[in-house]
Amino acid sequence: MGVPQRRQSKSRKNKRRSIWAKIESPNLVACPQCHELKMPHRVCLKCGYYKGKEVTN
């Protein structure tokens, strides 16, 4: 197995880890049935509707 031959510097390590701080939170849209906020293209967790049809009970 490959083993690192040299220690990575703190700045190089921190550059790699800093990408997580730049990720944006997912957009939320209002459900057309119950007007609860939900993630787009997903079943509403409160009423169970998706694209105008009841998917879950």
Secondary structure, DSSP 8 states (H G I E B T S, - for coil): ----SS---HHHHHHHHTHHHH------EE-TTT--EE-TTS--TTT-EETTEE---
